[in-house]
Amino acid sequence: MQYFSFDFRALGSQCEIGFHCANGELAATYSQRAIDEIARIERKYSRYLDDSHLAAINKNAGAGWVEVDAETQALLDYADTLYESSSGLFDITSGCLRHVWRFTENTLPAAAAIDQALQQVGWKQVIREGGRIKFDHQRVELDFGGFGKEYAVDRAADVLALQCQVKHGYVNLGGDIRVIGPKPDGSPWQMGIRNPRHSDGLIATLPIHAGGLATSGDYERYIEVDGVRYCHIINPQTGYPARHWRSVSVMAPSAVVAGSISTIAMLKEEAAKEFLDATGFPYLAIDFRGDIFQHA
């Protein structure tokens, strides 16, 4: 068994797939299958592609019923679970707030613009019936950005593990990771956690035998105004970005669960530590002062 790794770009991120395999030819075939699955999910659910399935839903569901397939129904079920379990903090209709918060300009949006956008936010405005969906408000839109990349990580890992019978490896999409199994000698993979204030450095390294690791933070897309940082993780109830945590990293059985928990923790602000402790999952969180809170 040899170790092979493949670097590529997807979902706006630098990505890597690494695993042990019998030879290079098989490794190239297996990695391409996983990359193709990631590309399929991006084409289907990207908010940036006008011809994606998600774009078609957003375009038409305000006018009437739109049919959705089983995969999309499952993701909507998961979104509903996240909304209910987070008391509305995780709301996939909050993506419209990105039109107000522009992280290419160091200026704050007007309060009136935020208030107007908030009228379009609300998971309860999404009506589902069997395999159909429609919106109560014409300007509601769905955004899978809160778990889409982590879902792609898990799907790619499933391709490697179930279709290709890979037993030792991982998928890493821009820091959202799914480990398929330990190294052949049984030792864990060492996964680095980025320092939220130094992009070229790590603040910790976590050993992982299997499962997901995801990080939410205030350092990927943000603006600074009068010395205050405003990031892309926006509270759907207030319309303003979360500010208490620099980053929250969570380990869970899957990447999508790890990512959902880390995002909810960011949105819970000061109440996040109690929430994280209650999950029982390992985590590493860094607050706005730079203090580190960790549970193994």
C-alpha positions in Angstrom: 0.0 0.0 0.0 1.3 3.4 -1.0 0.2 6.9 0.0 -1.2 9.2 -2.7 -2.5 12.8 -2.5 -4.2 14.9 -5.0 -4.6 18.7 -4.9 -7.4 20.5 -6.6 -9.8 23.5 -6.3 -13.5 23.2 -5.7 -16.3 25.2 -4.0 -14.0 28.2 -3.9 -11.4 26.4 -1.8 -8.0 24.7 -2.1 -8.7 21.0 -1.6 -6.8 17.8 -1.1 -7.6 14.1 -1.1 -5.1 11.7 0.5 -5.3 7.9 0.9 -3.4 4.7 0.8 -3.9 2.5 -2.3 -2.3 -0.4 -4.2 -0.9 1.7 -7.1 -0.9 5.0 -8.8 -3.4 4.0 -11.6 -6.0 3.0 -9.1 -5.4 6.0 -6.9 -5.9 8.4 -9.9 -9.2 6.6 -10.8 -10.5 6.7 -7.2 -9.6 10.3 -6.6 -11.3 11.4 -9.8 -14.5 9.6 -8.8 -14.4 11.6 -5.5 -13.6 14.8 -7.3 -16.5 14.2 -9.8 -18.9 13.8 -6.9 -17.8 17.1 -5.4 -18.3 18.7 -8.8 -21.7 17.2 -9.1 -22.8 18.7 -5.8 -21.3 22.1 -6.7 -23.2 22.1 -10.0 -26.4 21.2 -8.3 -26.4 23.4 -5.2 -24.1 26.3 -5.8 -25.6 29.7 -5.2 -23.2 31.1 -7.7 -24.4 29.1 -10.7 -27.5 30.4 -12.5 -28.3 27.0 -13.9 -28.0 25.0 -10.6 -31.0 23.1 -9.1 -30.9 25.4 -6.2 -31.0 28.5 -8.5 -34.1 27.0 -10.2 -35.8 26.6 -6.8 -35.1 30.1 -5.8 -36.2 31.5 -9.1 -39.5 29.6 -9.3 -40.7 28.7 -5.7 -41.9 32.2 -5.0 -44.5 31.8 -7.8 -45.7 28.3 -7.0 -44.8 24.7 -6.3 -41.4 23.4 -7.5 -40.6 19.7 -7.6 -37.4 18.6 -5.7 -35.7 15.2 -5.8 -35.0 12.9 -2.9 -31.4 14.2 -2.3 -32.7 17.8 -2.0 -35.6 16.7 0.2 -33.1 15.1 2.6 -31.0 18.3 2.8 -34.2 20.3 3.4 -35.1 17.9 6.2 -31.6 18.4 7.7 -32.1 22.2 7.4 -35.4 21.9 9.2 -33.7 19.9 12.0 -30.9 22.5 12.3 -33.5 25.4 12.5 -35.5 23.8 15.2 -32.5 22.6 17.3 -30.8 26.0 17.1 -34.0 28.0 18.0 -33.8 29.6 14.5 -30.2 30.6 14.5 -29.3 28.2 11.7 -31.7 29.4 8.9 -30.9 28.6 5.3 -33.1 31.5 4.1 -30.6 34.0 5.7 -28.4 33.9 2.6 -30.1 37.0 1.3 -28.2 39.0 3.9 -25.1 38.5 1.9 -26.6 41.0 -0.6 -26.5 43.6 2.1 -23.2 42.7 3.7 -20.6 43.2 1.0 -17.2 42.0 2.2 -15.3 43.6 -0.6 -15.9 47.1 0.9 -15.0 48.3 4.3 -18.3 50.0 4.9 -21.3 49.0 7.0 -24.7 48.5 5.4 -27.4 50.9 6.4 -29.7 49.8 9.2 -32.7 50.2 6.9 -31.2 47.9 4.3 -30.6 45.2 7.0 -34.2 45.6 8.2 -35.5 45.2 4.7 -33.4 42.1 4.1 -34.6 40.5 7.3 -38.2 40.6 6.0 -37.1 38.0 3.4 -35.5 35.7 6.1 -37.6 33.0 7.7 -37.5 29.2 7.3 -41.2 29.3 8.3 -41.9 31.0 4.9 -40.8 27.8 3.2 -43.7 25.4 2.6 -43.1 21.8 1.8 -45.5 19.1 0.7 -44.2 15.7 -0.3 -41.6 16.3 -3.0 -42.7 19.9 -3.6 -41.6 23.3 -2.2 -42.8 26.9 -2.5 -42.2 30.2 -0.7 -44.7 32.4 1.1 -42.6 35.5 0.2 -41.5 35.9 -3.4 -38.1 37.1 -2.4 -37.2 34.2 -0.1 -34.2 32.2 -1.3 -32.5 29.1 0.0 -28.7 29.0 0.5 -27.0 25.7 1.3 -23.7 27.5 2.0 -24.0 26.7 5.7 -23.5 23.0 5.1 -23.0 22.5 1.4 -19.2 22.1 1.5 -19.3 19.7 4.4 -22.0 17.7 2.6 -19.7 17.4 -0.4 -16.8 16.3 1.9 -18.9 13.5 3.3 -20.2 12.4 -0.1 -16.7 12.3 -1.6 -15.5 10.3 1.4 -18.4 7.9 0.9 -17.4 7.4 -2.7 -13.9 6.5 -1.7 -14.9 4.2 1.2 -18.0 2.5 -0.2 -17.3 2.4 -4.0 -13.6 2.2 -4.0 -13.1 0.3 -0.7 -10.5 2.9 0.5 -9.8 2.2 4.2 -7.1 4.7 5.1 -7.5 8.3 4.0 -9.2 11.6 4.1 -10.9 14.4 2.1 -10.1 18.0 2.9 -12.1 20.8 1.3 -10.6 24.0 2.5 -10.3 22.9 6.1 -13.6 20.9 6.3 -12.4 17.3 6.6 -13.7 13.8 6.6 -11.3 11.0 7.7 -12.2 7.6 6.3 -10.0 5.6 8.6 -6.6 5.8 10.3 -3.2 5.3 8.7 -2.4 1.6 7.8 -0.4 1.3 11.1 -3.5 2.4 13.1 -2.1 5.8 14.0 -4.3 8.9 13.5 -4.0 11.6 10.8 -2.8 14.9 12.2 -5.0 17.7 11.1 -4.0 21.3 11.5 -6.3 24.1 12.8 -5.6 27.4 11.2 -4.6 30.4 13.3 -7.5 32.8 12.8 -5.2 35.8 13.0 -2.2 34.4 11.0 -3.3 32.7 7.8 0.0 31.0 7.2 0.2 29.4 10.6 -1.5 26.7 12.7 -2.8 27.2 16.2 -3.3 23.5 17.0 -3.0 20.0 15.5 -5.6 17.4 16.2 -5.3 13.7 15.8 -8.2 12.0 14.0 -8.7 8.3 13.4 -12.1 8.7 11.7 -15.0 11.1 11.3 -15.4 14.8 10.5 -13.6 18.0 11.5 -15.0 21.4 10.5 -14.1 25.0 11.5 -16.2 28.1 11.4 -14.4 31.4 11.8 -14.4 35.1 11.3 -11.3 35.2 9.1 -12.3 34.0 5.6 -14.6 36.8 4.6 -14.8 39.9 6.7 -14.4 43.6 6.8 -13.0 45.9 9.5 -14.6 49.2 10.3 -13.3 51.4 13.0 -11.2 48.5 14.4 -14.2 46.2 14.6 -14.3 43.0 12.5 -17.5 41.9 10.9 -17.5 38.4 9.4 -19.7 36.5 6.9 -21.4 34.4 9.6 -24.6 36.5 10.1 -27.2 36.1 12.8 -30.6 35.6 10.9 -32.5 37.2 13.8 -30.5 40.4 14.1 -29.0 40.8 10.6 -25.5 41.4 12.1 -22.4 39.2 12.1 -21.3 37.0 15.0 -18.5 38.6 16.9 -17.7 36.7 20.0 -15.5 33.9 18.5 -12.6 34.0 16.2 -13.1 30.4 15.3 -14.8 27.2 16.5 -13.5 23.8 15.4 -15.6 20.6 16.1 -15.0 16.9 15.6 -18.1 14.7 14.9 -19.0 11.5 13.1 -19.4 13.4 9.9 -18.2 16.7 8.4 -21.7 18.0 7.9 -22.6 17.5 11.6 -19.2 19.0 12.7 -19.8 22.0 10.4 -23.3 22.6 11.5 -22.4 22.6 15.2 -19.4 24.9 14.7 -21.6 27.4 12.8 -24.3 27.3 15.5 -21.7 27.8 18.1 -20.4 30.9 16.4 -24.0 32.3 16.2 -24.6 31.5 19.9 -21.9 34.0 20.9 -21.3 33.9 24.7 -23.7 30.9 25.1 -21.6 28.7 22.7 -19.5 27.0 25.3 -22.4 25.5 27.2 -23.9 24.4 23.8 -20.6 22.8 22.7 -20.2 21.0 26.0 -23.7 19.6 25.8 -23.0 18.0 22.4 -20.2 15.9 23.9 -18.1 16.3 20.8 -14.5 17.4 20.9 -13.9 21.0 20.1 -11.4 23.9 20.1 -12.8 27.4 20.3 -10.9 30.7 20.3 -12.8 33.8 21.5 -12.4 37.4 20.5 -9.6 37.9 23.1 -7.6 35.0 21.7 -8.4 32.7 24.7 -8.6 29.0 23.8 -11.3 26.7 25.1 -10.9 23.0 24.3 -12.7 19.8 25.1 -11.1 16.5 24.0 
